[in-house]
Structure formats: structure tokens, C-alpha cells
Amino acid sequence: MSEPMSINDTNSEIARKMARDEKANTLIHSQTILKSQAISLPLSKIVKGFDPIGYENSESRYRLPFYQRDSQPTDEWSKELVKSVLHGYSIGAIHTSEHFTIKGKYYNIEDGRTRMIALKNYYDGEFSIKIGQDGDDEYYYDDLTENIQDIFKEYSIKTIIPFFFKTLLKSLMYLP
């Protein structure tokens, strides 16, 4: 029969386990690799599934994280952005983070918030743009011809999604 451990023995055992766990954590962190994947998505997929105000309470596939600053695009800037899309100019990639819940997968827009809000607002009919020879004709999204709506919806936007690899996870399970 073994003798009960003294407080010093117990503390030594705890310290030994903590040191081993700390070593394992250090190895895990030193072998965690951040990679990213760039995919192109049609703009319609993002704006249809984007909730710019719901944050964590949102049920949408694309949302904003709670820690995002609350900046709003100006009207003039938003109109120029929409025109850039309709002309096929690059508006830059958006950066997202992927998250999983019981209900499925969703993405936080980490970088590109202002652009996505402006494009969502136009898609939802919250402002119009002036186009035409003399710039006197104003068009909300629903006023555009089907062909021009298709240009907007099918505009390809590059989306960057980071993900992590933990390469030593299996071998760390067997540390002494």
C-alpha cells in the first residue's frame, strides 16, 4: 500500500504535469501553420447572404464580427464603387474568417466591410447611381436592365479564407 502524498509531493506532481503540458502547448503552437485560400465568388452570393447589422445574432452566411469598427460608406463613395463593379474594375479582395456552429458554417467579413455594405445597400435599393451619356439618368438596382443586373450579380470578387494546420497533433498525444 502506498503512502499518501504530502502537499509538497502533490505540488511537484502538478508542476511536472504543467511543465509537460506547457511543452506540448509550445510544440503545438510552434507547429501551427496559417494558410489561406483565395476563391472567387459571384458578388450575388455574398450580398444575398450578407447581414451588415446582425453580428453574432445573425443567421446569415456572411456577417460582421462584433469587434468591427462601425464605419459607414459615404453616398458618393458607394456610387463610385458600384460603377467600378459595373465596369468590371477590381475593387480588391475581401478577407473572411470561417466559423462553424450547430446550424452550419458562416463567414465573418474581416476586411472589406465598407465595400460589402455599399454593395449590399445598392442591391437592396437604398440608393441610385447616375449613368448614361450625360449622367442624368438615375438607376436603382431594380431599374437596371436584366443584362446590367447580371453584370453586377456575376461580378467575381476574390475572397481570402485563412485556415490552420496543426501538424504535430497526433505525435503530441504520446508525449511521456
GIZI-V850549 format. One record per residue. N is the residue number from 1. PHI is phi in whole degrees, 0 to 359 (* if undefined). Layout:
# GIZI-V850549
<<N & PHI> <N & PHI>>
This chain:
# GIZI-V850549
<<1 & *> <2 & 274> <3 & 283> <4 & 297> <5 & 285> <6 & 282> <7 & 300> <8 & 296> <9 & 297> <10 & 297> <11 & 297> <12 & 295> <13 & 297> <14 & 297> <15 & 297> <16 & 296> <17 & 294> <18 & 296> <19 & 297> <20 & 296> <21 & 296> <22 & 296> <23 & 298> <24 & 297> <25 & 298> <26 & 298> <27 & 295> <28 & 299> <29 & 294> <30 & 287> <31 & 249> <32 & 273> <33 & 244> <34 & 265> <35 & 235> <36 & 223> <37 & 238> <38 & 254> <39 & 233> <40 & 257> <41 & 238> <42 & 292> <43 & 306> <44 & 300> <45 & 296> <46 & 281> <47 & 294> <48 & 290> <49 & 253> <50 & 252> <51 & 243> <52 & 280> <53 & 235> <54 & 278> <55 & 48> <56 & 294> <57 & 279> <58 & 288> <59 & 257> <60 & 281> <61 & 285> <62 & 242> <63 & 212> <64 & 256> <65 & 287> <66 & 298> <67 & 275> <68 & 292> <69 & 290> <70 & 265> <71 & 265> <72 & 238> <73 & 289> <74 & 285> <75 & 299> <76 & 297> <77 & 298> <78 & 299> <79 & 296> <80 & 293> <81 & 297> <82 & 299> <83 & 298> <84 & 300> <85 & 297> <86 & 295> <87 & 273> <88 & 82> <89 & 284> <90 & 289> <91 & 244> <92 & 86> <93 & 280> <94 & 254> <95 & 249> <96 & 234> <97 & 234> <98 & 265> <99 & 225> <100 & 235> <101 & 228> <102 & 300> <103 & 280> <104 & 131> <105 & 263> <106 & 217> <107 & 233> <108 & 271> <109 & 277> <110 & 274> <111 & 221> <112 & 122> <113 & 305> <114 & 296> <115 & 297> <116 & 292> <117 & 296> <118 & 299> <119 & 292> <120 & 296> <121 & 298> <122 & 294> <123 & 301> <124 & 277> <125 & 80> <126 & 276> <127 & 204> <128 & 244> <129 & 237> <130 & 263> <131 & 221> <132 & 123> <133 & 304> <134 & 256> <135 & 71> <136 & 269> <137 & 271> <138 & 258> <139 & 227> <140 & 280> <141 & 306> <142 & 294> <143 & 278> <144 & 292> <145 & 294> <146 & 301> <147 & 298> <148 & 287> <149 & 301> <150 & 297> <151 & 301> <152 & 297> <153 & 296> <154 & 266> <155 & 305> <156 & 270> <157 & 244> <158 & 286> <159 & 239> <160 & 259> <161 & 237> <162 & 280> <163 & 211> <164 & 247> <165 & 241> <166 & 244> <167 & 280> <168 & 256> <169 & 303> <170 & 293> <171 & 292> <172 & 289> <173 & 294> <174 & 252> <175 & 293> <176 & 290>>
